[in-house]
Amino acid sequence: MSSPDPQVRAARNKSTSPPPRGPVVAVTGAASGVGALLTERLAASEEVKQVVAIDERRGECAEAEWHILDVRDPAIADRLRGADVVVHLALDLDLETDAAARTAYNVRGTQTVLTAAAAAGVHRVVLCTSTMVYGALPDNELPLSENAELRATAEATGVGDLLEIERLGRRAPRAHPGLNVTVVRPAVLVGGTDTALTRYFESPRLLVVAGSRPAWQFCHVDDLCSALEYAVLEKVDGELAVGCDGWLEQEEVEELSGIRRMELPSAVALGAAARLHRIGLTPSPAGDLAYTMYPWVVSGSRLHDAGWRPAYTNEEVLAQLLDEVSGRHTVAGRRLGRKDATAAGAAGATVALLGAAAVVRRARKARRRI
């Protein structure tokens, strides 16, 4: 029997071949944390052609093309050639890192990646910051619009770096026409993370500042990765908030966690936090306390309008967080070792007593002046 006509064979092959795959995506900070999870996710996606993984060490994703270098090295431009999208996740937000060194790394790294991406012909860069950039303020609406003004200050851990990263992201398209920048802002991130806000749940008592109205919105790392994938595939762009739908009031958090509160006056709590940080006893500055006092819940309307939905609820993410921190002991943001653990409850009680004593002293002085 004669073989089919060449045109017929070509038509058959065309009809049975898989559709063309999508973009080449470069991920910085790809060896650990969110970067590692996203690299694995994109490498397994039928909508992504190739993943270029960049970090100072090689990660575990065998399907990615690895390049070992520091993101501050201008040579990164050569590694980005041929990439369509860059997701920049090489950030240092470690509580124990020297603040000046952390800022130098985060800002210089972002500057270098944005400039290198433009030079390499990349058309989109995805940055990841936090909803903390909106600021935690007593007059914040519940929830905030994604278009709300960024009113955070640099007083909380890493927030100054995140604000500068966003500023660089806004300037980049003007300096490099043709480069688009998408910013993804997760709520309190949970899933192998260690931040001042996750450490809040390691304390023997949940510190509540009198007169404050906390509202808690969480984001599971898997949901962050799926939102980043949406941005990579250009299903959504602009500034995007990502997290669970809705929020939990402080009373709900206490009921779900089973951890009782320790309530202190604002002046006592903020003053103590500032002094403890100043003398080096705690890694968290007083500015971190605002994020446990006032709401900073954000509507994720842009992702929702694009068809994205979170896979987790606030209740589910809180349960995972409590499971992750089980057995850890933190007082005033400082993680205690095993020898200190038995004193954690007493330490919390001592702080409460000192706060109460300070209030009594002020009240007595005020009465004497009358």
C-alpha positions as CSV (number, residue, x, y, z in Angstrom):
1,M,0.0,0.0,0.0
2,S,1.4,3.4,-1.0
3,S,2.3,5.9,1.8
4,P,0.0,8.9,2.3
5,D,0.7,12.1,0.4
6,P,3.3,14.3,2.3
7,Q,0.7,17.1,2.6
8,V,-1.7,14.6,4.2
9,R,1.0,13.4,6.6
10,A,1.8,17.0,7.6
11,A,-1.9,17.8,8.2
12,R,-2.2,14.6,10.4
13,N,0.9,15.5,12.4
14,K,-0.4,19.1,12.9
15,S,-3.7,17.8,14.2
16,T,-2.2,15.4,16.7
17,S,0.7,17.6,18.0
18,P,0.3,19.5,21.3
19,P,-0.5,23.2,21.1
20,P,2.5,25.6,21.4
21,R,3.6,26.1,24.9
22,G,3.7,29.4,26.7
23,P,6.4,31.8,28.0
24,V,9.9,31.2,29.2
25,V,9.9,32.3,32.9
26,A,12.9,33.2,35.0
27,V,12.5,33.0,38.8
28,T,15.0,34.6,41.2
29,G,15.4,33.2,44.7
30,A,14.3,29.8,43.2
31,A,16.1,27.5,45.6
32,S,14.1,28.0,48.7
33,G,10.8,29.3,50.1
34,V,8.2,30.7,47.8
35,G,10.7,30.7,44.9
36,A,11.2,26.9,45.2
37,L,7.5,26.2,45.3
38,L,6.8,28.5,42.3
39,T,9.6,27.0,40.3
40,E,8.2,23.5,40.8
41,R,4.7,24.7,40.0
42,L,5.7,26.5,36.7
43,A,8.0,23.6,35.6
44,A,5.0,21.3,35.9
45,S,2.6,23.7,34.0
46,E,1.6,22.9,30.4
47,E,1.2,26.7,29.9
48,V,4.9,27.4,30.6
49,K,7.6,26.6,28.0
50,Q,10.6,26.6,30.2
51,V,11.7,27.8,33.7
52,V,15.0,29.5,34.3
53,A,15.9,29.2,38.0
54,I,18.4,31.7,39.5
55,D,19.8,31.6,43.0
56,E,23.1,31.5,44.9
57,R,22.8,27.7,45.2
58,R,21.1,25.0,43.2
59,G,17.6,24.0,44.2
60,E,15.8,20.6,43.8
61,C,13.7,21.2,40.7
62,A,15.5,19.1,38.0
63,E,13.2,20.3,35.2
64,A,14.4,23.9,35.6
65,E,17.5,25.4,33.9
66,W,19.7,26.5,36.8
67,H,22.1,29.5,37.0
68,I,24.0,30.1,40.2
69,L,24.7,33.8,40.9
70,D,23.8,36.7,43.1
71,V,20.9,38.8,41.8
72,R,23.0,41.9,42.4
73,D,25.5,40.8,39.8
74,P,24.9,42.6,36.4
75,A,25.9,39.4,34.7
76,I,22.3,38.3,35.4
77,A,21.3,40.1,32.2
78,D,23.0,37.4,30.2
79,R,21.0,34.7,32.1
80,L,17.7,36.4,31.4
81,R,18.1,36.6,27.6
82,G,15.3,34.6,26.0
83,A,13.0,34.9,29.0
84,D,9.6,36.4,28.5
85,V,8.8,37.0,32.2
86,V,10.9,37.4,35.4
87,V,9.5,36.7,38.8
88,H,11.7,38.4,41.4
89,L,11.6,36.6,44.7
90,A,15.2,36.9,45.9
91,L,14.4,39.0,49.0
92,D,15.8,38.9,52.5
93,L,13.1,39.6,55.1
94,D,14.8,37.6,57.9
95,L,14.1,39.1,61.3
96,E,17.7,38.4,62.4
97,T,19.4,40.0,59.5
98,D,21.2,43.4,60.1
99,A,18.7,46.0,58.9
100,A,21.2,48.0,56.8
101,A,22.5,44.8,55.1
102,R,19.0,43.6,54.4
103,T,18.0,46.9,52.8
104,A,21.1,47.0,50.7
105,Y,20.5,43.5,49.4
106,N,16.8,44.0,48.7
107,V,17.0,47.4,47.0
108,R,20.2,46.7,45.0
109,G,18.9,43.3,43.9
110,T,15.6,44.7,42.7
111,Q,17.3,47.5,40.8
112,T,19.7,45.1,39.1
113,V,16.9,42.7,38.1
114,L,14.7,45.4,36.6
115,T,17.6,46.9,34.6
116,A,18.9,43.5,33.5
117,A,15.4,42.4,32.5
118,A,15.0,45.5,30.3
119,A,18.4,45.0,28.7
120,A,17.6,41.3,28.0
121,G,14.4,42.1,26.2
122,V,12.1,40.7,29.0
123,H,8.6,42.2,28.6
124,R,7.2,41.6,32.1
125,V,8.7,41.5,35.6
126,V,6.6,40.3,38.6
127,L,7.5,41.7,42.0
128,C,6.3,40.3,45.3
129,T,5.9,42.6,48.3
130,S,3.1,42.5,51.0
131,T,-0.2,44.1,51.8
132,M,1.8,45.6,54.7
133,V,2.6,48.5,52.3
134,Y,-0.9,49.8,52.8
135,G,-0.1,50.5,56.4
136,A,-2.0,49.4,59.6
137,L,-4.0,52.5,60.7
138,P,-7.0,53.0,62.9
139,D,-9.0,54.7,60.1
140,N,-8.4,52.0,57.5
141,E,-11.6,50.8,55.8
142,L,-12.5,47.1,56.0
143,P,-11.5,45.9,53.5
144,L,-9.2,48.4,51.7
145,S,-9.4,48.8,48.0
146,E,-6.4,47.7,46.0
147,N,-6.2,51.3,44.8
148,A,-5.9,52.6,48.3
149,E,-3.0,54.9,49.1
150,L,0.1,53.2,50.4
151,R,0.3,54.8,53.9
152,A,2.9,52.5,55.5
153,T,6.0,53.9,57.0
154,A,9.5,52.3,57.3
155,E,9.0,51.6,61.0
156,A,8.1,47.9,60.7
157,T,10.5,45.1,59.7
158,G,11.3,45.2,56.0
159,V,8.4,47.5,55.1
160,G,10.7,50.3,54.1
161,D,12.4,47.9,51.7
162,L,9.0,46.8,50.2
163,L,8.0,50.4,49.7
164,E,11.2,51.1,47.9
165,I,10.8,48.0,45.8
166,E,7.3,49.2,44.7
167,R,8.7,52.6,43.9
168,L,11.4,51.0,41.7
169,G,8.6,49.0,40.1
170,R,6.6,52.1,39.3
171,R,9.6,53.9,37.8
172,A,10.9,51.0,35.7
173,P,8.3,51.2,32.8
174,R,9.1,54.9,32.4
175,A,12.8,54.3,32.3
176,H,12.5,51.2,30.1
177,P,9.6,51.5,27.7
178,G,8.2,48.1,26.8
179,L,8.8,46.7,30.2
180,N,5.7,45.9,32.2
181,V,5.7,45.5,36.0
182,T,3.1,43.6,38.0
183,V,3.2,43.7,41.8
184,V,1.7,40.9,43.9
185,R,0.9,41.8,47.6
186,P,0.2,38.8,49.9
187,A,-1.5,39.2,53.3
188,V,0.1,37.5,56.3
189,L,2.0,34.7,54.6
190,V,1.8,31.2,56.1
191,G,3.5,28.0,55.0
192,G,7.1,27.6,56.2
193,T,7.5,31.3,56.9
194,D,9.0,33.1,59.9
195,T,7.9,36.7,60.4
196,A,7.1,39.1,63.2
197,L,3.4,38.3,62.5
198,T,3.7,34.5,62.5
199,R,5.8,34.8,65.7
200,Y,2.9,36.6,67.3
201,F,1.2,33.2,67.5
202,E,4.1,31.6,69.3
203,S,3.6,33.7,72.4
204,P,2.0,32.2,75.6
205,R,-0.5,35.1,75.4
206,L,-1.8,37.1,72.4
207,L,-0.8,40.7,73.1
208,V,-3.8,43.1,72.6
209,V,-3.4,46.8,72.9
210,A,-6.3,48.4,74.7
211,G,-8.6,50.3,72.4
212,S,-7.3,48.7,69.2
213,R,-9.3,46.7,66.7
214,P,-7.2,44.1,65.0
215,A,-8.4,42.2,61.9
216,W,-6.5,39.2,60.5
217,Q,-6.2,38.2,56.9
218,F,-3.9,35.3,55.9
219,C,-2.5,34.0,52.7
220,H,-1.4,30.4,52.2
221,V,1.9,30.1,50.2
222,D,0.1,27.8,47.7
223,D,-2.4,30.6,47.0
224,L,0.4,33.1,46.6
225,C,2.0,30.7,44.0
226,S,-1.2,30.3,42.1
227,A,-1.6,34.1,42.1
228,L,1.9,34.6,40.8
229,E,1.2,32.0,38.1
230,Y,-1.8,34.1,37.0
231,A,0.5,37.1,36.7
232,V,3.1,35.2,34.8
233,L,0.5,34.0,32.3
234,E,-0.8,37.6,32.0
235,K,-4.2,36.7,33.1
236,V,-4.1,39.7,35.4
237,D,-1.7,42.7,35.8
238,G,-1.2,45.9,37.8
239,E,-1.1,45.9,41.6
240,L,-2.7,42.8,43.1
241,A,-3.6,41.8,46.6
242,V,-3.8,38.1,47.4
243,G,-5.1,36.4,50.4
244,C,-8.1,34.5,51.9
245,D,-11.5,36.0,51.4
246,G,-12.6,38.2,54.3
247,W,-10.9,38.4,57.7
248,L,-11.0,37.3,61.3
249,E,-11.7,39.6,64.3
250,Q,-9.3,39.3,67.3
251,E,-12.0,37.5,69.3
252,E,-12.4,34.9,66.6
253,V,-8.6,34.4,66.5
254,E,-8.5,33.9,70.2
255,E,-11.4,31.4,70.2
256,L,-9.9,29.4,67.3
257,S,-6.4,29.4,68.7
258,G,-7.3,28.8,72.3
259,I,-4.7,31.3,73.3
260,R,-5.8,33.9,75.8
261,R,-5.1,37.6,75.4
262,M,-2.8,39.9,77.4
263,E,-4.2,43.4,77.2
264,L,-1.9,46.4,77.8
265,P,-2.4,50.2,77.4
266,S,-1.0,51.6,74.1
267,A,1.7,53.7,75.7
268,V,3.0,50.8,77.8
269,A,3.0,48.3,74.9
270,L,4.6,50.7,72.3
271,G,7.1,52.1,74.9
272,A,8.2,48.6,76.0
273,A,8.5,47.4,72.4
274,A,10.7,50.4,71.4
275,R,13.0,50.0,74.5
276,L,13.4,46.2,74.1
277,H,14.3,46.6,70.4
278,R,16.6,49.5,71.1
279,I,18.7,47.5,73.6
280,G,18.7,44.5,71.3
281,L,16.5,42.1,73.3
282,T,13.9,41.7,70.5
283,P,14.3,41.6,66.7
284,S,11.1,43.4,66.0
285,P,10.9,47.3,66.1
286,A,7.9,48.9,67.7
287,G,6.4,49.6,64.3
288,D,5.6,45.9,63.9
289,L,3.1,46.2,66.7
290,A,0.8,48.4,64.6
291,Y,0.0,45.4,62.4
292,T,-1.4,43.6,65.4
293,M,-3.4,46.7,66.5
294,Y,-5.2,48.0,63.4
295,P,-6.8,46.6,60.3
296,W,-4.9,46.2,57.0
297,V,-7.3,43.8,55.2
298,V,-7.4,44.2,51.5
299,S,-9.9,43.3,48.8
300,G,-8.5,41.0,46.2
301,S,-11.0,42.1,43.6
302,R,-8.6,42.2,40.6
303,L,-7.6,38.6,41.0
304,H,-11.2,37.6,41.6
305,D,-12.3,39.5,38.5
306,A,-9.8,37.5,36.5
307,G,-11.3,34.2,37.8
308,W,-8.8,33.4,40.5
309,R,-10.0,32.1,43.9
310,P,-8.1,31.2,47.1
311,A,-8.0,27.5,47.9
312,Y,-7.8,28.2,51.6
313,T,-9.9,30.1,54.2
314,N,-8.6,32.2,57.0
315,E,-9.7,29.6,59.5
316,E,-7.8,26.9,57.6
317,V,-4.6,28.9,57.3
318,L,-4.7,29.9,61.0
319,A,-5.0,26.2,61.9
320,Q,-1.9,25.4,59.8
321,L,0.0,28.3,61.3
322,L,-0.8,27.1,64.8
323,D,0.4,23.6,63.9
324,E,3.6,25.0,62.4
325,V,4.5,27.0,65.5
326,S,3.5,24.4,68.0
327,G,6.3,23.8,70.4
328,R,8.0,27.2,69.7
329,H,8.0,29.9,72.4
330,T,8.3,33.6,71.7
331,V,8.0,36.5,74.0
332,A,8.0,40.1,72.7
333,G,9.1,38.8,69.3
334,R,12.2,37.0,70.7
335,R,12.2,33.2,70.2
336,L,13.2,31.3,73.3
337,G,15.3,28.2,73.5
338,R,14.2,25.1,75.4
339,K,15.8,26.3,78.6
340,D,13.8,29.5,78.4
341,A,10.5,27.9,77.4
342,T,9.3,27.1,80.9
343,A,9.7,30.7,81.8
344,A,7.7,32.0,78.8
345,G,4.4,32.1,80.7
346,A,6.0,33.8,83.6
347,A,7.7,36.3,81.3
348,G,4.4,37.2,79.7
349,A,2.8,37.6,83.1
350,T,5.7,39.8,84.2
351,V,5.2,42.1,81.2
352,A,1.5,42.4,82.0
353,L,2.3,43.3,85.7
354,L,4.8,45.9,84.7
355,G,2.3,47.4,82.3
356,A,-0.4,47.5,85.0
357,A,2.1,49.0,87.6
358,A,3.1,51.7,85.1
359,V,-0.6,52.7,84.7
360,V,-1.1,52.8,88.4
361,R,1.9,55.0,88.9
362,R,0.7,57.4,86.3
363,A,-2.7,57.5,87.8
364,R,-1.3,58.2,91.3
365,K,0.9,61.0,90.0
366,A,-2.1,62.6,88.2
367,R,-4.2,62.5,91.3
368,R,-1.4,64.2,93.3
369,R,-1.2,67.1,90.8
370,I,-5.0,67.8,91.2
